[in-house]
Structures are given as structure tokens and as C-alpha cells.
Amino acid sequence: MTTGSFCLSYISVYFGLFILFLTKLQRETLYRLSVSYFVEVINFLELIMICKCIYLQLNGPFWIVPLGRRDERVSLLNEALSNLPPPFANIARLKASFAAKGWNTKELVYKRRGHTIGNAHCFVFSSRLYNFTGKGDKDPSSDPKYIPFLKKKCKPGDVTTLVEMTPGTFKSFDEAYCYTLITKRRGHLQSGAALLDDRQTRAHVKLQATAHGSTFFKDFAACTVKLSKVGVSQERLVKLGDIVL
Ligand SMILES: *[C@@H]1O[C@H](CO)[C@@H](O)[C@H](O)[C@H]1NC(C)=O
């Protein structure tokens, strides 16, 4: 089965269950959950399933998603800024930020690998090219041969240009960012390069570099499932046993 047809059948099954639920709801009025409550849960599930399908389309891993978590009604920029480590975080800040959510060093390394897909704006790493310590210098931890390549893409003060995180393979879910680029000191973000600054994180990056990411998919999947459980309180868990057949 191709990943595309897998996604389609997955989504059809899920919509089938939703319709089934609606028809049951008309017959039986004793359901504890209101439709709006249910729809909210479904919105979250839909998001997760589609995300999963995107990973599959990019030749990425597959994982079983635990159901029943209720998502927030709103997304707040400030919460993201205060909970996520910034792209210029050093290793101490990265470790502290992950540890605050119950994540160990190994998981920190595996989660960073989400950067294998997508782009980064020039401004999140341009200080590493032009003015690292405020003296018009470059980040000495970067491969000096790679800096001209990035400078060509990002002129000083550029706030709009996007650069592929893993040039050439930014649309494919692979081990390139963490293993190939970071070990060659060609990670764009300071927070990626910082993984080489600590004995434990460096060991994980190097181990995977030599293994060519052989456990990459499995570990990434496990971390993503773990991520879906961060900060979920028991009171907010929805019991889906009654409605999902
Ligand atoms: C480099 O950074 C310093 C300190 O933040 C600043 O004063 C200076 O203007 C910057 N230089 C350039 C070329 O942006």
C-alpha cells in the first residue's frame, strides 16, 4: 500500500467513526459528552493523524497515536516562547529546558532531529555568520568552509529569506540534519551545533552518525508520542471508550 492510499484509508476510517458517532447520538440521548466537546477532541485527533500522514509522505516513520487527549482551545505565542528553547540556545539552556519537561539528554538529541524537514529564516542564525559576539565575527564552532554558502543565501539584516534546513533533502524525513550536518559542524542553528558541546549529547549524535541513523525512525516516533503527553493533566483527559467503537 502506498503512503498516500494509507493516509486516505486512515482518514476515511476516522470519518466513518465520526458519522457513526453522530447517528448514535441521535438515537441515544444519554451521552455524557456534548457534540461540541466531542468535536474539539476530534479536531485534535485530526491534526495528529494528518501530521502523521505528512511524515509518511516524506518517507518518515509511522507510530501509533494514543487517543483521548484534549487540546487547548487557543494557542498562545508567549507560551511557545517561554516553553520552547530558542534557536540560539546553548547546550546548558537546552538541557535545562528539556529537563523541566521531564526529558533526558538522549531524548533531547532525538527530538532535535525534527529539523530534518523544513526551512529556517536567515535571521535566526545570521549572527553566526556576521556578528557572533558583537565584533563582526563568525561563530568559531561553524565549519568555515560552509559559512560562505550560507552568507550567499543570507545577506546581513535579511528577515524574510528561508533556507532549507538540510540542503537538498529538506523535503525528506531522514537523518541528515543531526547526523550529517551537525557532525560536520554545518548545522544552521546554534542550538543544533550546541549538541556537540556536551559529552552526552555529542556521544548520541556521533553514535547515530556512525550508525547512519539506523534507529532514527523508532526513536523519533517514541519521542513524538512522549511529546504529545507533555503537560496533559489527568482532569483534562477525555474518556473515549464510550464513543469510539
Ligand atoms: C554587531 O553587534 C554589536 C553589538 O550588538 C553592534 O553594536 C554592531 O552594530 C553589530 N554590527 C553589525 C554590522 O551589525
The ligand as a Tripos MOL2 file, in Angstrom:
@<TRIPOS>MOLECULE
LIG
   14    14     1     0     0
SMALL
NO_CHARGES

@<TRIPOS>ATOM
      1 C1         27.3710   43.7740   15.8760 C.3       1 LIG1
      2 O1         26.8420   43.6710   17.1910 O.3       1 LIG1
      3 C2         27.1610   44.8040   18.0020 C.3       1 LIG1
      4 C3         26.6800   44.5010   19.4210 C.3       1 LIG1
      5 O2         25.3670   44.0200   19.4310 O.3       1 LIG1
      6 C4         26.5280   46.0500   17.4070 C.3       1 LIG1
      7 O3         26.8360   47.1770   18.1910 O.3       1 LIG1
      8 C5         27.0240   46.2410   15.9800 C.3       1 LIG1
      9 O4         26.3650   47.3240   15.3790 O.3       1 LIG1
     10 C6         26.7950   44.9810   15.1660 C.3       1 LIG1
     11 N1         27.4030   45.1190   13.8610 N.am      1 LIG1
     12 C7         26.7270   44.9640   12.7330 C.2       1 LIG1
     13 C8         27.4880   45.1280   11.4680 C.3       1 LIG1
     14 O5         25.5380   44.6830   12.7090 O.2       1 LIG1
@<TRIPOS>BOND
     1     1     2 1
     2     1    10 1
     3     2     3 1
     4     3     4 1
     5     3     6 1
     6     4     5 1
     7     6     7 1
     8     6     8 1
     9     8     9 1
    10     8    10 1
    11    10    11 1
    12    11    12 1
    13    12    13 1
    14    12    14 2
@<TRIPOS>SUBSTRUCTURE
     1 LIG1         1 GROUP 0 **** ****
